[in-house]
């Protein structure tokens, strides 16, 4: 799970993340995308992705929530669904999936001190 600020708007951030996941891998796909515009300047986009990871032995999900409700664009990512059995050990695959979103937005990430 990661939360960070970016210097781009909500839609641009969402486009960058989806482009990285969909065009940067063979098995990545978008399961759903939902957006809410609260007024002319503020909104939220929630994206859910799925991708097969061989080291986890199954498909993982990545949920990306992007909003600017506090006046800054905030990105929150959480990966899940990895591993097998009771302990759900995924060999770090869920964290790797989260890092794909961070990689897509790396040039725009700014330090976040008040989350």
Order of alpha helices (4+ residues) and beta strands (2+ residues): beta-alpha-beta-beta-beta-beta-alpha-beta
